[in-house]
Amino acid sequence: MFIGISGLPFSGIDEVADYLVDELQFQRVYLRHGDSNDDLHFDTVDDLVSYVTPRWQTHYVLAGIDSAAELKALEVRPFFLHLTVDSPMLESFERAKKATPDLALETFIADMEKRKYSNELTKIANSAKVHLVNKNGANTTDLRDHLRQMDLMETARLRPSWDAYFMRLADLAAERSNCMKRQVGCVIVRDSRVICTGYNGTPRGAVNCNEGGCARCNSGEAGAALSTCLCLHAEENALLEAGRERIRDTSKLYCNTCPCLTCSIKIVQAGIKEVIYSKSYNMDAQSSKVLHDAGVTLRQFTAPVEYYSN
């Protein structure tokens, strides 16, 4: 694994790198501003990538990523994980004062703001897979305890599990929804292969819900006049698209929201064997009973934590 750490100076990036070296046997590599006498100092990101790639089974850490172009070159490697570290400004200032006791707060803030916005650090931080807010001050013991709990060596961070993969596809499908009430996406898979996707909205050829096509959804009241709703649910769309022959009895349905009661009945009839959902819905208990009674497994997916605050 190759972990790249971004963040402002004194946020704790060096402390995180030290933890990886001391406890997880990572080797620290440097880019440009490292110790020129160190064997693992590289003048360009291409040189660094060329070095670590054939040694991908060795663990490396690079702290202080401050270039979006260099980050892009690192992210193409499947063994690379981007971690960004942030910290409250006053706590970062206290760390900085240990190195420069007479440092003025105004000077420190001006320098941090300049670094943050002139060097694309905001853009870089937003692209990280793992975000850590370090609120431990100078207490590195608590920081290390928190890093142990984060389990940065979890390989699912590099390559998502099947559940995470298909749920992301369901979330992506939900973005196509035109329903005014909620965005729901669904994916049906068999033997880890996608059969079809679906999202909620008005039927083919009708005016989109978000363009006034469904009077019920465009009203402000929730949970009322459901029988007059013109929108197909994401699960219904996916089931109609797949058809009974393609579903068979080994298929799974992934949905970013727990199916409602009527969709659960249709899921049973279609022959789905397992339903995996992300967010709860107000009919969960009723849906669960219908699915359970029909022998369909229902379980909730919990995505890996990406934001940590200690």
Helices and strands as residue ranges (DSSP letters): E 2-6, H 13-24, E 27-31, E 41-42, H 45-52, G 53-55, E 60-65, H 68-75, E 80-86, H 89-99, H 105-118, H 121-126, E 130-133, H 140-150, G 155-157, H 162-174, E 185-190, E 193-199, G 209-211, G 226-228, H 234-242, H 244-247, E 251-257, H 261-270, E 274-279, H 284-293, E 297-300, E 307-309
